[in-house]
C-alpha cells in the first residue's frame, strides 16, 4: 500500500512539472509572438557599436517589444539601398548616405532619427609602428575604402587637421570595404584604415601595427546613425521611440561599466574574438570617447559632417537639417 502511494505521488509530481514546463514555454512563446519584428541593416559588425550589441544581449529591445534582426550590409550606399527597397526597416550607417539620397531627388528620402558614434572608429595600421608621425603618410599608398564614404571622408579630414595635403598621399579607393584586410595582407598598400576587431586581429597576426586613431584627429561628427524612410518614420514613430529608448539603455550601460564588463556582455556577438581582445578594443573606443552621450544628434556636429563633404566637393551647400534629422531622443 505504501509503495502504491509513493507511485501515485511521483506521478502527480511528474504531471505538475510537465504542466509547469508547458505553461512556462507557452508564456514565452506568446511573449515572443507579441514582439514586433524589425530588420536593421548594419554597415559593419564591430565592437565600435558596443552599445547597440549591449542593448541586444541584455534584452533591452525585447523589453520594448522589439524582435531585432541584424543584417550585415557592407557599404553605406548598400545600406541606403536596402532601406529604400524596403528590404529592411532601419539603416545603420554613415548619415552621408542619407544626404546623397536626398540630393538625388528621392521623394521618400531617408531621415536620420538617432545617432550612436560621434567620431571615426578606424585605426591606421602600418607595417612599421615605431614613432609614427602623420607626415610619414606622404608619398605612401593608403587603403581608405569607398570614395565619398564616411571612412574616407574622415580620413581626408584627419589629413587636413594634420596639415597634410591629400594630393601628397596615394589614396587607394579601389578596394571594397569588406576586402581591406585581405588586400593589405596580400601586400597592397603601405597603410590601411581598419575598424575593430580587424585592426587588432591583423596586429596580433603580425601583419602590421596600429599607429593612430583617425577619429581622434578628425573630430566630432555623427559618424554612424540610424535612418528610415520618411514615410516609415511618419507611420511608426511610437515604434522608433521604443527602439531609441532601448538603444539609450545600451549607451548608458557602456558609460557606467568598464571594458571587461562590456566585453563579457557583447562576447556572443564576436565568437571569433577572445575576451582579452574584446577588452582591449572596447577600452580603445572608450578612451577615444567614441560614443554619443545619448542618441541626440546636434546641428553643430551635423554641420561638421557637411563641412567635410564640402571640402571634398561632394556637396555644394548645406542640406536642410530639420528635414534630414528628426531626433526622437531629447538632449
ZADO-155557 format. One record per residue (C-alpha): x, y, z. Coordinates in steps of 0.5 Angstrom, whole numbers, padded with zeros to 4 digits, always signed. Example, Ala and Ser with C-alpha at 12.3 -4.5 7.8 and 13.67 -1.06 7.14 Angstrom:
<zavexs>
+0025-0009+0016 +0027-0002+0014 
</zavexs>
This chain:
<zavexs>
+0000+0000+0000 +0006+0005+0002 +0009+0003-0005 +0003+0005-0009 +0002+0012-0005 +0009+0013-0007 +0008+0012-0014 +0002+0016-0014 +0005+0022-0011 +0011+0021-0016 +0006+0021-0022 +0003+0027-0019 +0010+0031-0018 +0011+0029-0026 +0005+0032-0028 +0006+0038-0024 +0013+0039-0027 +0010+0038-0034 +0005+0043-0034 +0009+0048-0031 +0014+0047-0036 +0009+0047-0041 +0006+0054-0038 +0013+0057-0038 +0014+0055-0045 +0007+0057-0048 +0008+0064-0044 +0015+0065-0047 +0012+0063-0054 +0006+0068-0053 +0011+0074-0051 +0016+0073-0057 +0010+0073-0061 +0008+0080-0059 +0014+0083-0061 +0015+0087-0067 +0020+0085-0072 +0025+0090-0074 +0030+0089-0079 +0036+0093-0078 +0042+0093-0084 +0049+0095-0080 +0054+0097-0085 +0060+0093-0081 +0060+0089-0075 +0065+0092-0070 +0066+0093-0063 +0066+0100-0065 +0058+0099-0064 +0058+0096-0057 +0052+0100-0054 +0048+0097-0060 +0050+0090-0058 +0049+0091-0051 +0042+0093-0052 +0041+0087-0056 +0045+0082-0051 +0042+0085-0045 +0035+0084-0048 +0033+0092-0048 +0030+0091-0055 +0025+0086-0052 +0024+0090-0046 +0021+0095-0051 +0017+0090-0055 +0022+0089-0061 +0025+0083-0064 +0031+0086-0068 +0034+0082-0073 +0041+0085-0075 +0043+0084-0083 +0050+0086-0085 +0051+0090-0091 +0058+0092-0092 +0058+0100-0095 +0053+0105-0093 +0051+0106-0100 +0048+0099-0100 +0045+0100-0093 +0041+0106-0096 +0039+0102-0102 +0037+0096-0097 +0032+0101-0094 +0030+0105-0100 +0028+0098-0103 +0024+0096-0096 +0029+0090-0095 +0030+0093-0088 +0026+0098-0084 +0032+0101-0081 +0039+0103-0084 +0045+0104-0079 +0051+0107-0083 +0054+0114-0084 +0049+0119-0085 +0053+0122-0091 +0049+0117-0095 +0042+0120-0093 +0045+0126-0096 +0047+0123-0102 +0040+0120-0103 +0036+0127-0101 +0041+0131-0106 +0039+0125-0111 +0032+0128-0111 +0029+0122-0108 +0021+0124-0105 +0021+0119-0100 +0028+0120-0097 +0032+0118-0091 +0031+0121-0085 +0036+0120-0079 +0033+0119-0072 +0038+0117-0068 +0046+0117-0067 +0051+0113-0064 +0058+0114-0065 +0061+0121-0065 +0068+0120-0069 +0071+0116-0073 +0072+0109-0071 +0078+0107-0075 +0085+0106-0074 +0091+0107-0078 +0095+0100-0079 +0102+0101-0082 +0108+0096-0083 +0112+0100-0078 +0109+0102-0072 +0115+0106-0069 +0115+0113-0067 +0109+0115-0072 +0108+0122-0075 +0103+0123-0080 +0108+0126-0084 +0110+0119-0086 +0104+0118-0090 +0106+0123-0095 +0108+0119-0101 +0105+0113-0099 +0100+0108-0101 +0094+0108-0096 +0088+0104-0097 +0082+0108-0095 +0076+0105-0097 +0070+0107-0102 +0071+0115-0104 +0066+0119-0101 +0064+0114-0096 +0065+0116-0088 +0071+0113-0087 +0075+0116-0093 +0072+0123-0091 +0074+0123-0084 +0081+0120-0086 +0081+0126-0091 +0079+0131-0085 +0085+0128-0081 +0090+0129-0086 +0087+0136-0087 +0088+0137-0079 +0095+0134-0079 +0097+0140-0084 +0098+0135-0090 +0095+0136-0097 +0091+0130-0099 +0095+0130-0106 +0101+0128-0103 +0098+0122-0101 +0097+0116-0105 +0090+0115-0103 +0087+0108-0106 +0080+0108-0106 +0079+0102-0111 +0079+0096-0105 +0072+0095-0103 +0071+0096-0095 +0070+0088-0094 +0076+0087-0097 +0081+0092-0094 +0084+0087-0089 +0085+0082-0094 +0088+0086-0099 +0093+0089-0094 +0095+0082-0092 +0097+0080-0099 +0101+0086-0100 +0097+0092-0103 +0099+0099-0099 +0103+0101-0094 +0098+0103-0089 +0091+0101-0089 +0085+0104-0085 +0081+0099-0081 +0075+0098-0076 +0076+0094-0070 +0076+0088-0069 +0080+0087-0076 +0086+0092-0073 +0087+0088-0067 +0087+0082-0071 +0092+0084-0076 +0096+0087-0071 +0096+0080-0067 +0098+0076-0073 +0104+0080-0075 +0102+0084-0081 +0103+0091-0078 +0102+0096-0072 +0096+0100-0070 +0100+0107-0071 +0094+0112-0070 +0087+0114-0069 +0083+0117-0075 +0077+0119-0070 +0082+0123-0065 +0085+0127-0071 +0079+0128-0075 +0074+0131-0069 +0067+0130-0068 +0061+0128-0073 +0055+0124-0073 +0059+0118-0075 +0054+0112-0075 +0047+0114-0074 +0040+0110-0075 +0036+0112-0081 +0029+0110-0084 +0025+0113-0090 +0021+0119-0089 +0014+0115-0089 +0016+0110-0085 +0018+0115-0079 +0011+0118-0080 +0008+0111-0079 +0012+0108-0074 +0014+0114-0069 +0012+0110-0063 +0016+0104-0065 +0022+0108-0066 +0021+0112-0060 +0022+0105-0056 +0028+0103-0061 +0031+0109-0059 +0030+0108-0051 +0033+0101-0052 +0039+0104-0055 +0040+0109-0050 +0040+0104-0044 +0046+0101-0048 +0049+0107-0048 +0048+0108-0041 +0051+0101-0039 +0057+0103-0043 +0058+0109-0040 +0057+0106-0033 +0061+0100-0034 +0068+0098-0035 +0071+0095-0041 +0071+0088-0038 +0064+0088-0036 +0062+0091-0043 +0067+0085-0047 +0063+0080-0043 +0056+0082-0045 +0058+0083-0052 +0062+0077-0053 +0057+0073-0056 +0057+0078-0062 +0064+0076-0063 +0065+0069-0063 +0072+0069-0067 +0075+0075-0062 +0078+0073-0055 +0075+0076-0049 +0082+0080-0048 +0082+0082-0055 +0075+0085-0054 +0077+0088-0047 +0083+0092-0051 +0078+0094-0057 +0073+0097-0052 +0078+0100-0048 +0081+0104-0054 +0074+0106-0056 +0072+0109-0049 +0079+0112-0049 +0078+0116-0055 +0071+0118-0053 +0067+0115-0059 +0060+0114-0057 +0055+0120-0056 +0052+0121-0049 +0045+0119-0052 +0042+0119-0059 +0041+0126-0060 +0045+0129-0066 +0046+0136-0065 +0046+0141-0071 +0053+0143-0070 +0056+0136-0071 +0052+0135-0077 +0055+0141-0080 +0062+0139-0078 +0060+0133-0083 +0057+0137-0088 +0064+0142-0088 +0068+0135-0089 +0063+0134-0095 +0064+0141-0098 +0072+0140-0097 +0071+0134-0101 +0067+0137-0107 +0061+0132-0105 +0056+0138-0104 +0056+0145-0106 +0051+0147-0100 +0048+0146-0093 +0043+0141-0093 +0036+0142-0089 +0038+0139-0082 +0031+0140-0080 +0029+0135-0086 +0034+0130-0085 +0035+0130-0078 +0029+0129-0073 +0031+0127-0067 +0027+0122-0063 +0032+0123-0057 +0032+0129-0053 +0038+0132-0051 
</zavexs>
